Amino acid sequence: MGGVMHNNVAPEEHSATVIIGASGGIGSALVSRYLAQSNCETVFAVSRLPPPSSAAGSDTRVHWLVCDSSEEDVKRVVAELVSSGLNLHRIVICAGLLHNDTVAPEKSLDKLDPDALRAVLDVNLVTPALWLAALVKPLRRATGTVIAVLSARVGSITDNRLGGWYSYRASKAALNMFLKTAAIEYSRRSPGVKLISFHPGTTDTYLSSPFQANVAKEALFTPDFVADRLIKLLDEVQPDGQLSFLDWAGIEIPW
Ligand SMILES: NC(=O)c1ccc[n+]([C@@H]2O[C@H](COP(=O)([O-])OP(=O)(O)OC[C@H]3O[C@@H](n4cnc5c(N)ncnc54)[C@H](OP(=O)(O)O)[C@@H]3O)[C@@H](O)[C@H]2O)c1
């Protein structure tokens, strides 16, 4: 297809959805909820991991692209997306790290571990930043494209009353500033693209699993619920050259 995107076609005719981080709790729900839509033609599922054995992994509308999140590999995958010739209508970047075997959210400064801080910044800030940088030029003629990046309410400086979770909070606040700055550049270079920083609410995934004890049952969302909310939100927003920081209910979060 000569590396040129056909973004002037009607989205419902030849459009594709791109889910980056497709093996995660929210990422995999987004893939399956998009597939449940009757007009869904193509989903590019990007992940560090190989395709799952579930229905989403074998659905012919899913193109599974393994990516190690290095700059080189992100550029390679973006080139592959562009060469499809499809209108990249919806792009959701789900990467996020709160804890793993060596990373735990810090309750106090005494717990700060520089390696953990770097690891969290790498996944929560550097990875989305690489995607935004690689996509700006290919999307220059896009119309009606929305890119949502999974952020978190705890990245709000105004909303920070409890403290703690230094690395995660700082990484999401930095992500928001990166996205705000990127939205200004996108409005000049790729004006048909709308950027959203999205807070899903506490969602029942690996990421939140150790921290659900004090969450009321009705305040703990299923990944499918959150995916449906986000899909609806992406259909409702208008390209306005601004970054919107929105929660699962579509309500603006203060910076
Ligand atoms: N769950 C919640 O309560 C909650 C609340 C607020 C915000 N969020 C945000 O929502 C997003 C999705 O999180 P989730 O709840 O779906 O969590 P999850 O199930 O743990 O998924 C983690 C996500 O991060 C991606 N990822 C890329 N590089 C990674 C790395 N080196 N280590 C770990 N993960 C990596 C994974 O993609 P692959 O494995 O496919 O590569 C996957 O999409 C994150 O940005 C998170 O901060 C979640």
The ligand as an SDF file (V2000), in Angstrom:
LIG
                    3D

 48 52  0  0  0  0  0  0  0  0999 V2000
   -6.7650   -1.7200   37.0000 N   0  0  0  0  0  0  0  0  0  0  0  0
   -6.9660   -0.5580   37.6030 C   0  0  0  0  0  0  0  0  0  0  0  0
   -7.5990   -0.4620   38.6640 O   0  0  0  0  0  0  0  0  0  0  0  0
   -6.4160    0.7110   36.9940 C   0  0  0  0  0  0  0  0  0  0  0  0
   -6.7250    1.9330   37.6170 C   0  0  0  0  0  0  0  0  0  0  0  0
   -6.2270    3.1110   37.0640 C   0  0  0  0  0  0  0  0  0  0  0  0
   -5.4520    3.0600   35.9220 C   0  0  0  0  0  0  0  0  0  0  0  0
   -5.1640    1.8540   35.3480 N   0  0  0  0  0  0  0  0  0  0  0  0
   -4.3090    1.8460   34.1460 C   0  0  0  0  0  0  0  0  0  0  0  0
   -4.9110    1.0590   33.1460 O   0  0  0  0  0  0  0  0  0  0  0  0
   -3.8790    0.5180   32.3020 C   0  0  0  0  0  0  0  0  0  0  0  0
   -4.1350   -0.9740   32.0720 C   0  0  0  0  0  0  0  0  0  0  0  0
   -3.9160   -1.6590   33.2740 O   0  0  0  0  0  0  0  0  0  0  0  0
   -4.6070   -3.0630   33.6330 P   0  0  0  0  0  0  0  0  0  0  0  0
   -5.4680   -2.7970   34.8120 O   0  0  0  0  0  0  0  0  0  0  0  0
   -5.1840   -3.6820   32.4280 O   0  0  0  0  0  0  0  0  0  0  0  0
   -3.3260   -3.8580   34.1510 O   0  0  0  0  0  0  0  0  0  0  0  0
   -2.6450   -5.2200   33.7000 P   0  0  0  0  0  0  0  0  0  0  0  0
   -3.6600   -6.2700   33.4820 O   0  0  0  0  0  0  0  0  0  0  0  0
   -1.5420   -5.4510   34.6610 O   0  0  0  0  0  0  0  0  0  0  0  0
   -2.0300   -4.8460   32.2670 O   0  0  0  0  0  0  0  0  0  0  0  0
   -0.7630   -4.2060   32.1500 C   0  0  0  0  0  0  0  0  0  0  0  0
   -0.6610   -3.5550   30.8090 C   0  0  0  0  0  0  0  0  0  0  0  0
    0.6230   -2.9650   30.6190 O   0  0  0  0  0  0  0  0  0  0  0  0
    1.2510   -3.4870   29.4590 C   0  0  0  0  0  0  0  0  0  0  0  0
    2.7020   -3.5310   29.6390 N   0  0  0  0  0  0  0  0  0  0  0  0
    3.6280   -3.1450   28.7360 C   0  0  0  0  0  0  0  0  0  0  0  0
    4.8560   -3.2950   29.2060 N   0  0  0  0  0  0  0  0  0  0  0  0
    4.7490   -3.8040   30.4270 C   0  0  0  0  0  0  0  0  0  0  0  0
    5.7100   -4.1890   31.4020 C   0  0  0  0  0  0  0  0  0  0  0  0
    7.0220   -4.0740   31.1820 N   0  0  0  0  0  0  0  0  0  0  0  0
    5.2630   -4.6870   32.5610 N   0  0  0  0  0  0  0  0  0  0  0  0
    3.9250   -4.7900   32.7860 C   0  0  0  0  0  0  0  0  0  0  0  0
    2.9640   -4.4530   31.8790 N   0  0  0  0  0  0  0  0  0  0  0  0
    3.3820   -3.9460   30.7180 C   0  0  0  0  0  0  0  0  0  0  0  0
    0.5790   -4.8150   29.2320 C   0  0  0  0  0  0  0  0  0  0  0  0
    0.6400   -5.1270   27.8620 O   0  0  0  0  0  0  0  0  0  0  0  0
    1.0670   -6.5600   27.2560 P   0  0  0  0  0  0  0  0  0  0  0  0
    1.1930   -7.5320   28.3880 O   0  0  0  0  0  0  0  0  0  0  0  0
    0.0000   -6.9090   26.2900 O   0  0  0  0  0  0  0  0  0  0  0  0
    2.3450   -6.2760   26.5540 O   0  0  0  0  0  0  0  0  0  0  0  0
   -0.8440   -4.5210   29.6640 C   0  0  0  0  0  0  0  0  0  0  0  0
   -1.5680   -3.8440   28.6630 O   0  0  0  0  0  0  0  0  0  0  0  0
   -2.5520    0.8810   32.9710 C   0  0  0  0  0  0  0  0  0  0  0  0
   -2.0100    2.0040   32.3610 O   0  0  0  0  0  0  0  0  0  0  0  0
   -2.9560    1.2160   34.3890 C   0  0  0  0  0  0  0  0  0  0  0  0
   -2.0430    2.1180   34.9890 O   0  0  0  0  0  0  0  0  0  0  0  0
   -5.6320    0.6810   35.8470 C   0  0  0  0  0  0  0  0  0  0  0  0
  1  2  1  0
  2  3  2  0
  2  4  1  0
  4  5  1  0
  4 48  2  0
  5  6  2  0
  6  7  1  0
  7  8  2  0
  8  9  1  0
  8 48  1  0
  9 10  1  0
  9 46  1  0
 10 11  1  0
 11 12  1  0
 11 44  1  0
 12 13  1  0
 13 14  1  0
 14 15  2  0
 14 16  1  0
 14 17  1  0
 17 18  1  0
 18 19  2  0
 18 20  1  0
 18 21  1  0
 21 22  1  0
 22 23  1  0
 23 24  1  0
 23 42  1  0
 24 25  1  0
 25 26  1  0
 25 36  1  0
 26 27  1  0
 26 35  1  0
 27 28  2  0
 28 29  1  0
 29 30  1  0
 29 35  2  0
 30 31  1  0
 30 32  2  0
 32 33  1  0
 33 34  2  0
 34 35  1  0
 36 37  1  0
 36 42  1  0
 37 38  1  0
 38 39  2  0
 38 40  1  0
 38 41  1  0
 42 43  1  0
 44 45  1  0
 44 46  1  0
 46 47  1  0
M  CHG  2   8   1  16  -1
M  END
$$$$
